[in-house]
Amino acid sequence: MADAPDMTEVLADAPTNWGKWGDDDEVGALNYLTADEVLRGVRHVRQGKVFTLQRLIGDPKGDPVWPGRSPAERTMILDESTWDSPDAPQFPGGLHYADDKINAFLQGSTQYDALGHVWYGGQIWNGYDARSTVGGLDRASVEPIARKGVVGRGILLDVARFRGKPYLEKGETFTHEDLVACAEAQGTPIEKRDVLLIRTNFLQLFFEQGQAFYEGFNEPGLVYSPELVRWFQDMEIPNLTTDTIANEVTYDPNNGTALPLHCALMRNLGVTLSEIADLEELAEDCAGDGQYTFLYAAAPLKIHQATGAPVNPLAVK
Ligand code: UVW
């Protein structure tokens, strides 16, 4: 891995959407999600079924996180055992209440990445100076994404089922052509401006293996190629949501770089990335009724200057 080429070399000829939505843009390809796209999504609400796609924060079975990050910690501040303490606030009438707080990586659990979350070559999305990230993101934080919301037609691409596996394996890759083939096999082609939701079910291994899951960490996922990046650009894909921790194969098997698609899609094209979604119930239902498209609606929490924020996306069929 140490002798992997620099990202500036790998992506030397990669296309960008910088400037496409103006010099001040901070939501990138979400600009494709116009009112018409919201209505196109609404037309796929046919049965009144609602699926919430967030993983449980503080799941007793554990919170999968990117290596080096720690799971969210929830701490009880006030409960029935603390009200007799002289430090407890006092209110007339015998009012008691429970309070708690969490200490969490904003990139932990199901979340949206800000467009300024990842970069190379000293520039983030839209060409902003990477020094604008120092002390908090002055440009392209999660806040503009949270204000806009992400609403459109979603399509589930159940790559694990398409490959006839309970889950994809460590380092297993697939391409945009596989996504197209998966959609065709499911009976509904991918359309321009679709929000893509990719199921690998890889995190089942985390819940089976615990900490051993992190040994030789290399998630499965999309693998970088110039053709794939061009496909995302031509298809005007606004958003990619996956059930893995980081959306793409961790180490590109062709050049050894880590997460080049974060750079090519998020930093260069402005595609928003959302990770660690729980797609299991939705996938089961889609396999049952054959409807793989739905209204997708998500709004990460509004957090000033943040690099990402937790979200509980909805798929409505
Ligand atoms: C990294 O940026 C390393 O990962 P993620 O996109 O999962 O936050």
Boltz pocket constraint, residues with backbone or C-beta under 6 A from the ligand:
constraints:
  - pocket:
      binder: B
      contacts: [[A, 66], [A, 107], [A, 113], [A, 117], [A, 118], [A, 245], [A, 246], [A, 247], [A, 262], [A, 275]]
      max_distance: 6.0
